[in-house]
Amino acid sequence: MAAILSDVHTWLAFHLDYVVGELFNLHDLVVKPIEIMNSSVTKELLFRHFTGKTSAIQKQLIDEWASVKANEELYYSWLEEHETMHPEYAADLERAITRYHNFLKRNKNGASNETPENTPGKDETTWRRFLFTAVAASISLVMLFLGLRSSQVWKYRTLSTGYGQTRTFHLSDGSSVTLNANSALKIPRWGFGKTNRSVFLEGEAAFSVTHTLTNQKFIVQTAKQFEIEVLGTEFTVFSRERGARVALNKGKVQINLHRGGGTRKMIMKPGDLITLDKENQVKKKSSLQPDTHAGWQSHRYVFDQTSLQEIIYILQENHGMIVEVNDKNLLSLTVTGTLTADSADHILELIETVLGLRITKGDQQILISQNNQ
Amino acid sequence: MTQPEDVQTNSPFRRSSLSPQYDGPHATVQPLLESDELFLKQAIEENPDKGIELLYRRYFQPLCSHAIKYVGSKTVAEDLVSDVFYDFYRTTAYAAIESSYRYYLFRAVRNRAFSHIKSNLRRAELLDGRYEGTCSHGQSPEAISQFEELYQDVQNAVNSLPISRRRIYMMSRFEGRKYQEIADELEVSVKTVEVQLYRANRFIRMLLRNKWLPFFLMSILG
């Protein structure tokens, strides 16, 4: 969101300067360049700065920009992102945590040594011990209960998109995920463990998975009876009620299909497309254009003999619309071509013009019918 | 910061308009850090011990990756970052924090890395008898970009070492290996390793000194 804000800021500053430049005299024009560049400290510029590719002038602009606290916050947020995407080495977190626990112990002991125990009567000591044990036991019971109840919330968090939205997220291992509209990805809240990098997808997403030094597998789990296992590659996954498909752009992935207690493994090569229908029937084919399945990332739809039924699915799943057709035969009409659609209206327009159908917009739903003019 | 986009429900009846909002032609890149920060805040308020452990899990890796750019050694980088966490705990700075944890931690690590280089350079100068003066905890740079400039100078200095010397330097400094191990692997004498390291360190110091020492001295006087 911060990124959007800064873009808006740049845009506004540009337009203001344009107006100022036209209305005022030369004195204002001299001030102008600094104003423009000051507001154009972008993530891209900072990323270049982090790798030592900025000029002295740009450095000065960054300094001025970062002297505002909100910008400095942004600075560290981008710095963290940069360090996560391009780590210098893999730090030994587990060792650090062990040392931190030792530190806590030392710290606690140190604190209690400062108040040396009195030596009260024997009865009192016993009573105190009992009380202490009882309190400690009940506290740990309560914590255990809370821990069990909230461990799922505690351990995972969900990245999601609303209707008509696509967003890109960077994960802590340097991989990135672009979620298509109305999709959700559950990831471990505190980074991936030592063994596998496991995520859970509902909807559609394009993954760009980085290879880790320790060859950690990246596993995409779905609500369907399959998961995708990779080391480092680019692929898209679609998994919704009506079926599922996996398209591979680069690298190699393995699909584990679970059925009847057994697991069937399928290896995919670039260009392969694996689809599952509603009944989990698997089909594998080689797609000549793997980007057909990734075009949504730039709001580009590649239709190849795509039926109206399929397009209606897109409207429902990605834009949350309720679409009805007055004649079932219309569903098998097909469209071929590429469409860049910024909104659902563009897709509706396509249906109107290319298929020559009539679109009636209601409050909650859309009716597609034959054009009887 | 709140992110209204994230709290949308998936109900199909939620939006009756036919023009759903778009983020623009490009998908926005969103590291989604703010919800983590909020979560960490709650965790630390409830239980500082456990909360700071989560803070470790969240920020230790990127902080170490950053610190090593200045100090060049895994061990030193991890100790330095851990010290920041210990102080954060000991001084209960977490209770009074108003910025994000990320902001606090990155600033603290950068300042410490800066002081680390500064005291190294100063100690060497004192040994060489070039500089005499009282040691004080000088300030840190006023301009944020000087931090990047410093670690880039460190890296450039290491990169301009002769290749065989750089190799020994990296094995000793970055990987933290013992002289004997390095000597065995490269089939040279321990003495050679020592000499090469001495020269490497002196070379790096020389390169840094010309630019940064006046700055360090000024920061004491100023």
Contacts between the chains, C-beta under 8 A, distances in Angstrom:
chain1	res1	chain2	res2	distance
A	1	B	1	6.6
A	1	B	3	5.8
A	1	B	5	7.7
A	1	B	28	7.7
A	1	B	30	6.8
A	2	B	1	7.3
A	3	B	28	6.0
A	3	B	29	6.2
A	3	B	30	7.2
A	4	B	23	7.1
A	4	B	24	7.7
A	4	B	28	5.9
A	43	B	29	7.6
A	49	B	145	6.7
A	49	B	148	5.9
A	50	B	148	6.3
A	52	B	148	7.2
A	52	B	152	4.1
A	52	B	155	7.9
A	52	B	156	8.0
A	54	B	145	7.6
A	59	B	143	7.8
A	59	B	145	4.2
A	59	B	149	7.3
A	60	B	145	7.8
A	62	B	144	6.9
A	62	B	145	5.1
A	63	B	143	4.2
A	63	B	144	5.8
A	63	B	145	5.2
A	66	B	144	4.5
A	66	B	145	7.9
A	67	B	144	8.0
A	69	B	99	7.6
A	72	B	103	7.0
A	72	B	144	6.9
A	73	B	99	6.5
A	73	B	100	6.1
A	73	B	102	7.9
A	73	B	103	5.3
A	75	B	144	6.6
A	76	B	100	7.6
A	76	B	102	5.3
A	76	B	103	5.1
A	76	B	106	4.4
A	76	B	107	7.4
A	77	B	31	6.6
A	77	B	33	5.9
A	77	B	100	7.8
A	77	B	102	6.4
A	79	B	66	7.0
A	79	B	106	6.2
A	80	B	31	7.6
A	80	B	33	7.3
A	80	B	59	7.4
A	80	B	62	4.9
A	80	B	102	5.8
A	80	B	106	7.0
A	81	B	31	5.1
A	83	B	61	7.8
A	83	B	62	3.9
A	83	B	63	7.8
A	83	B	65	4.4
A	83	B	66	5.2
A	84	B	61	7.4
A	84	B	62	5.3
A	84	B	65	7.9
A	86	B	65	8.0
A	87	B	61	6.7
A	87	B	62	7.5
A	87	B	65	4.5
A	88	B	64	7.9
A	88	B	65	4.6
A	88	B	68	5.0
A	88	B	69	6.4
A	89	B	64	7.8
A	89	B	65	6.9
A	89	B	68	6.5
A	89	B	74	6.4
A	89	B	174	7.8
A	90	B	61	7.5
A	91	B	60	6.0
A	91	B	61	5.1
A	91	B	64	3.7
A	91	B	65	6.9
A	91	B	74	7.5
A	91	B	77	7.5
A	91	B	78	6.1
A	91	B	81	7.9
A	92	B	74	7.8
A	92	B	78	6.6
A	93	B	56	7.0
A	93	B	57	6.8
A	93	B	60	5.2
A	93	B	61	6.4
A	95	B	78	7.7
A	96	B	56	6.3
A	96	B	60	5.7
A	96	B	78	6.1
A	96	B	81	7.6
A	96	B	82	5.7
A	97	B	53	6.3
A	97	B	56	5.9
A	97	B	57	7.6
A	99	B	82	6.3
A	100	B	52	7.5
A	100	B	53	6.5
A	100	B	56	6.2
A	100	B	82	7.0
A	100	B	85	6.7
A	100	B	86	7.8
A	103	B	82	7.9
A	103	B	86	5.7
A	103	B	89	7.7
A	104	B	49	5.7
A	104	B	89	7.8
A	107	B	89	7.4
A	107	B	90	7.0
A	157	B	35	6.8
A	157	B	36	7.8
A	157	B	39	7.8
A	159	B	32	6.3
A	160	B	6	6.5
A	160	B	8	7.5
A	161	B	5	7.6
A	162	B	5	6.2
A	162	B	8	3.8
A	162	B	10	7.8
A	162	B	20	7.8
A	163	B	8	7.9
A	163	B	14	7.7
A	163	B	15	6.1
A	163	B	20	5.1
A	164	B	20	2.9
A	164	B	21	6.4
A	164	B	22	6.0
A	165	B	5	6.7
A	165	B	20	7.7
A	165	B	21	7.6
A	165	B	22	7.1
A	165	B	23	6.1
A	166	B	23	7.3
A	166	B	27	4.5
A	167	B	5	7.7
A	167	B	23	6.8
A	167	B	27	5.5
A	167	B	28	5.7
A	167	B	30	5.6
A	168	B	27	4.7
A	168	B	28	6.9
A	168	B	29	4.9
A	168	B	30	7.0
A	169	B	29	8.0
A	169	B	30	6.1
A	169	B	31	7.3
A	169	B	32	6.0
A	170	B	29	7.1
A	170	B	31	5.4
A	172	B	61	7.5
A	178	B	27	5.6
A	181	B	20	8.0
A	182	B	10	6.1
A	189	B	36	7.4
A	189	B	39	7.2
A	190	B	54	6.3
A	190	B	57	4.3
A	190	B	58	6.6
A	191	B	57	5.9
A	191	B	58	7.3
A	191	B	61	7.5
A	297	B	27	6.3
A	298	B	25	7.3
A	298	B	26	7.7
A	299	B	22	7.6
A	299	B	25	6.7
A	316	B	12	7.4
A	319	B	20	5.4
A	320	B	10	7.9
A	320	B	11	7.9
A	320	B	12	4.8
A	320	B	14	6.7
A	320	B	15	5.7
A	320	B	20	7.2
A	321	B	12	7.6
A	321	B	18	7.5
A	322	B	12	6.2
A	342	B	22	5.8
A	342	B	25	6.8
A	343	B	19	5.3
A	343	B	20	6.4
A	343	B	22	6.3
A	344	B	18	6.1
A	344	B	19	7.0
A	344	B	20	6.0
A	345	B	18	5.9
A	345	B	19	5.8
A	348	B	18	7.4
A	361	B	18	5.9
A	363	B	16	5.8
A	364	B	13	6.5
A	364	B	16	5.8
A	366	B	18	7.5
